[in-house]
Amino acid sequence: MLNFFKRKPASMLTFMQLKTQLFINGKWVNGSGKLPVTDPSNESVIAEVQTASDADCLAAIDAADNAFKSWSKTAPRVRAEILRRAFEI
């Protein structure tokens, strides 16, 4: 059973631990702009994340389509383990 309480709250993450770029085709890339993320409890800006242009979106769709070919042949148990590990990050 997954223990959701093992994860640190976002407020405990340092800025350096928080990836704010776009993840496209297995790489972290800068987007076309930035969008502030605010803490609703005090309205302070806690991070800035990259925004995606139309070209970024199309690149992500193409990468996902290409990855699906091999991903769909991966055993369900292996896929589940990969997703579990991603959740723990």
mmCIF file of the C-alpha atoms, coordinates in Angstrom:
data_MODEL
# 
_entry.id   MODEL 
# 
loop_
_atom_site.group_PDB 
_atom_site.id 
_atom_site.type_symbol 
_atom_site.label_atom_id 
_atom_site.label_alt_id 
_atom_site.label_comp_id 
_atom_site.label_asym_id 
_atom_site.label_entity_id 
_atom_site.label_seq_id 
_atom_site.pdbx_PDB_ins_code 
_atom_site.Cartn_x 
_atom_site.Cartn_y 
_atom_site.Cartn_z 
_atom_site.occupancy 
_atom_site.B_iso_or_equiv 
_atom_site.pdbx_formal_charge 
_atom_site.auth_seq_id 
_atom_site.auth_comp_id 
_atom_site.auth_asym_id 
_atom_site.auth_atom_id 
_atom_site.pdbx_PDB_model_num 
ATOM 1  C CA . MET A 1 1  ? 0.000  0.000  0.000   1.00 0.00 ? 1  MET A CA 1 
ATOM 2  C CA . LEU A 1 2  ? 1.290  3.451  -0.877  1.00 0.00 ? 2  LEU A CA 1 
ATOM 3  C CA . ASN A 1 3  ? 1.998  5.801  1.972   1.00 0.00 ? 3  ASN A CA 1 
ATOM 4  C CA . PHE A 1 4  ? 1.112  9.276  0.737   1.00 0.00 ? 4  PHE A CA 1 
ATOM 5  C CA . PHE A 1 5  ? 2.430  10.822 3.934   1.00 0.00 ? 5  PHE A CA 1 
ATOM 6  C CA . LYS A 1 6  ? 6.040  9.982  3.110   1.00 0.00 ? 6  LYS A CA 1 
ATOM 7  C CA . ARG A 1 7  ? 6.137  12.849 0.636   1.00 0.00 ? 7  ARG A CA 1 
ATOM 8  C CA . LYS A 1 8  ? 7.306  16.263 1.754   1.00 0.00 ? 8  LYS A CA 1 
ATOM 9  C CA . PRO A 1 9  ? 4.763  19.057 1.423   1.00 0.00 ? 9  PRO A CA 1 
ATOM 10 C CA . ALA A 1 10 ? 5.569  21.443 -1.439  1.00 0.00 ? 10 ALA A CA 1 
ATOM 11 C CA . SER A 1 11 ? 6.336  24.188 1.073   1.00 0.00 ? 11 SER A CA 1 
ATOM 12 C CA . MET A 1 12 ? 9.234  22.102 2.411   1.00 0.00 ? 12 MET A CA 1 
ATOM 13 C CA . LEU A 1 13 ? 10.884 21.777 -0.986  1.00 0.00 ? 13 LEU A CA 1 
ATOM 14 C CA . THR A 1 14 ? 13.708 24.147 -1.673  1.00 0.00 ? 14 THR A CA 1 
ATOM 15 C CA . PHE A 1 15 ? 13.652 26.161 -4.866  1.00 0.00 ? 15 PHE A CA 1 
ATOM 16 C CA . MET A 1 16 ? 16.566 24.139 -6.242  1.00 0.00 ? 16 MET A CA 1 
ATOM 17 C CA . GLN A 1 17 ? 14.613 20.874 -5.866  1.00 0.00 ? 17 GLN A CA 1 
ATOM 18 C CA . LEU A 1 18 ? 11.657 22.138 -7.855  1.00 0.00 ? 18 LEU A CA 1 
ATOM 19 C CA . LYS A 1 19 ? 11.895 21.668 -11.625 1.00 0.00 ? 19 LYS A CA 1 
ATOM 20 C CA . THR A 1 20 ? 10.037 24.450 -13.384 1.00 0.00 ? 20 THR A CA 1 
ATOM 21 C CA . GLN A 1 21 ? 10.943 23.704 -16.985 1.00 0.00 ? 21 GLN A CA 1 
ATOM 22 C CA . LEU A 1 22 ? 8.953  21.687 -19.517 1.00 0.00 ? 22 LEU A CA 1 
ATOM 23 C CA . PHE A 1 23 ? 9.768  17.972 -19.786 1.00 0.00 ? 23 PHE A CA 1 
ATOM 24 C CA . ILE A 1 24 ? 9.636  17.128 -23.494 1.00 0.00 ? 24 ILE A CA 1 
ATOM 25 C CA . ASN A 1 25 ? 11.094 14.061 -25.162 1.00 0.00 ? 25 ASN A CA 1 
ATOM 26 C CA . GLY A 1 26 ? 13.082 13.044 -22.085 1.00 0.00 ? 26 GLY A CA 1 
ATOM 27 C CA . LYS A 1 27 ? 14.690 16.456 -21.583 1.00 0.00 ? 27 LYS A CA 1 
ATOM 28 C CA . TRP A 1 28 ? 14.023 19.505 -19.420 1.00 0.00 ? 28 TRP A CA 1 
ATOM 29 C CA . VAL A 1 29 ? 13.628 22.504 -21.738 1.00 0.00 ? 29 VAL A CA 1 
ATOM 30 C CA . ASN A 1 30 ? 12.790 26.155 -21.292 1.00 0.00 ? 30 ASN A CA 1 
ATOM 31 C CA . GLY A 1 31 ? 9.359  27.250 -22.436 1.00 0.00 ? 31 GLY A CA 1 
ATOM 32 C CA . SER A 1 32 ? 8.285  30.429 -24.157 1.00 0.00 ? 32 SER A CA 1 
ATOM 33 C CA . GLY A 1 33 ? 7.616  32.372 -20.967 1.00 0.00 ? 33 GLY A CA 1 
ATOM 34 C CA . LYS A 1 34 ? 7.050  32.135 -17.224 1.00 0.00 ? 34 LYS A CA 1 
ATOM 35 C CA . LEU A 1 35 ? 3.949  31.964 -15.055 1.00 0.00 ? 35 LEU A CA 1 
ATOM 36 C CA . PRO A 1 36 ? 4.027  32.790 -11.340 1.00 0.00 ? 36 PRO A CA 1 
ATOM 37 C CA . VAL A 1 37 ? 2.720  30.223 -8.859  1.00 0.00 ? 37 VAL A CA 1 
ATOM 38 C CA . THR A 1 38 ? 1.211  31.797 -5.763  1.00 0.00 ? 38 THR A CA 1 
ATOM 39 C CA . ASP A 1 39 ? 0.592  30.439 -2.287  1.00 0.00 ? 39 ASP A CA 1 
ATOM 40 C CA . PRO A 1 40 ? -3.152 30.935 -1.741  1.00 0.00 ? 40 PRO A CA 1 
ATOM 41 C CA . SER A 1 41 ? -2.692 31.275 2.016   1.00 0.00 ? 41 SER A CA 1 
ATOM 42 C CA . ASN A 1 42 ? -0.677 34.483 1.751   1.00 0.00 ? 42 ASN A CA 1 
ATOM 43 C CA . GLU A 1 43 ? -0.599 35.271 -1.998  1.00 0.00 ? 43 GLU A CA 1 
ATOM 44 C CA . SER A 1 44 ? 3.208  35.198 -2.116  1.00 0.00 ? 44 SER A CA 1 
ATOM 45 C CA . VAL A 1 45 ? 4.930  33.951 -5.262  1.00 0.00 ? 45 VAL A CA 1 
ATOM 46 C CA . ILE A 1 46 ? 6.480  30.590 -4.422  1.00 0.00 ? 46 ILE A CA 1 
ATOM 47 C CA . ALA A 1 47 ? 7.768  29.648 -7.886  1.00 0.00 ? 47 ALA A CA 1 
ATOM 48 C CA . GLU A 1 48 ? 7.711  30.509 -11.555 1.00 0.00 ? 48 GLU A CA 1 
ATOM 49 C CA . VAL A 1 49 ? 6.984  27.754 -14.058 1.00 0.00 ? 49 VAL A CA 1 
ATOM 50 C CA . GLN A 1 50 ? 7.663  27.718 -17.771 1.00 0.00 ? 50 GLN A CA 1 
ATOM 51 C CA . THR A 1 51 ? 4.767  28.181 -20.181 1.00 0.00 ? 51 THR A CA 1 
ATOM 52 C CA . ALA A 1 52 ? 4.409  26.161 -23.359 1.00 0.00 ? 52 ALA A CA 1 
ATOM 53 C CA . SER A 1 53 ? 3.978  27.647 -26.822 1.00 0.00 ? 53 SER A CA 1 
ATOM 54 C CA . ASP A 1 54 ? 2.026  25.935 -29.596 1.00 0.00 ? 54 ASP A CA 1 
ATOM 55 C CA . ALA A 1 55 ? 5.344  24.569 -30.899 1.00 0.00 ? 55 ALA A CA 1 
ATOM 56 C CA . ASP A 1 56 ? 6.213  23.203 -27.426 1.00 0.00 ? 56 ASP A CA 1 
ATOM 57 C CA . CYS A 1 57 ? 2.825  21.467 -27.258 1.00 0.00 ? 57 CYS A CA 1 
ATOM 58 C CA . LEU A 1 58 ? 3.263  19.929 -30.704 1.00 0.00 ? 58 LEU A CA 1 
ATOM 59 C CA . ALA A 1 59 ? 6.771  18.734 -29.766 1.00 0.00 ? 59 ALA A CA 1 
ATOM 60 C CA . ALA A 1 60 ? 5.378  17.124 -26.593 1.00 0.00 ? 60 ALA A CA 1 
ATOM 61 C CA . ILE A 1 61 ? 2.574  15.435 -28.551 1.00 0.00 ? 61 ILE A CA 1 
ATOM 62 C CA . ASP A 1 62 ? 5.038  14.100 -31.138 1.00 0.00 ? 62 ASP A CA 1 
ATOM 63 C CA . ALA A 1 63 ? 7.345  12.808 -28.393 1.00 0.00 ? 63 ALA A CA 1 
ATOM 64 C CA . ALA A 1 64 ? 4.452  11.111 -26.600 1.00 0.00 ? 64 ALA A CA 1 
ATOM 65 C CA . ASP A 1 65 ? 3.247  9.519  -29.838 1.00 0.00 ? 65 ASP A CA 1 
ATOM 66 C CA . ASN A 1 66 ? 6.740  8.173  -30.578 1.00 0.00 ? 66 ASN A CA 1 
ATOM 67 C CA . ALA A 1 67 ? 7.202  6.915  -27.003 1.00 0.00 ? 67 ALA A CA 1 
ATOM 68 C CA . PHE A 1 68 ? 3.844  5.151  -27.036 1.00 0.00 ? 68 PHE A CA 1 
ATOM 69 C CA . LYS A 1 69 ? 5.100  2.610  -29.573 1.00 0.00 ? 69 LYS A CA 1 
ATOM 70 C CA . SER A 1 70 ? 7.598  1.087  -27.123 1.00 0.00 ? 70 SER A CA 1 
ATOM 71 C CA . TRP A 1 71 ? 5.685  1.988  -23.936 1.00 0.00 ? 71 TRP A CA 1 
ATOM 72 C CA . SER A 1 72 ? 2.629  0.025  -25.096 1.00 0.00 ? 72 SER A CA 1 
ATOM 73 C CA . LYS A 1 73 ? 4.820  -3.091 -25.484 1.00 0.00 ? 73 LYS A CA 1 
ATOM 74 C CA . THR A 1 74 ? 6.141  -2.769 -21.913 1.00 0.00 ? 74 THR A CA 1 
ATOM 75 C CA . ALA A 1 75 ? 4.636  -5.201 -19.423 1.00 0.00 ? 75 ALA A CA 1 
ATOM 76 C CA . PRO A 1 76 ? 1.955  -3.636 -17.178 1.00 0.00 ? 76 PRO A CA 1 
ATOM 77 C CA . ARG A 1 77 ? 3.890  -4.566 -14.020 1.00 0.00 ? 77 ARG A CA 1 
ATOM 78 C CA . VAL A 1 78 ? 6.991  -2.730 -15.316 1.00 0.00 ? 78 VAL A CA 1 
ATOM 79 C CA . ARG A 1 79 ? 4.921  0.326  -16.288 1.00 0.00 ? 79 ARG A CA 1 
ATOM 80 C CA . ALA A 1 80 ? 3.347  0.371  -12.818 1.00 0.00 ? 80 ALA A CA 1 
ATOM 81 C CA . GLU A 1 81 ? 6.783  0.289  -11.179 1.00 0.00 ? 81 GLU A CA 1 
ATOM 82 C CA . ILE A 1 82 ? 8.009  3.172  -13.335 1.00 0.00 ? 82 ILE A CA 1 
ATOM 83 C CA . LEU A 1 83 ? 4.961  5.261  -12.424 1.00 0.00 ? 83 LEU A CA 1 
ATOM 84 C CA . ARG A 1 84 ? 5.372  4.393  -8.734  1.00 0.00 ? 84 ARG A CA 1 
ATOM 85 C CA . ARG A 1 85 ? 8.989  5.566  -8.804  1.00 0.00 ? 85 ARG A CA 1 
ATOM 86 C CA . ALA A 1 86 ? 7.970  8.776  -10.576 1.00 0.00 ? 86 ALA A CA 1 
ATOM 87 C CA . PHE A 1 87 ? 5.397  9.423  -7.852  1.00 0.00 ? 87 PHE A CA 1 
ATOM 88 C CA . GLU A 1 88 ? 8.071  9.093  -5.166  1.00 0.00 ? 88 GLU A CA 1 
ATOM 89 C CA . ILE A 1 89 ? 10.259 11.764 -6.769  1.00 0.00 ? 89 ILE A CA 1 
# 
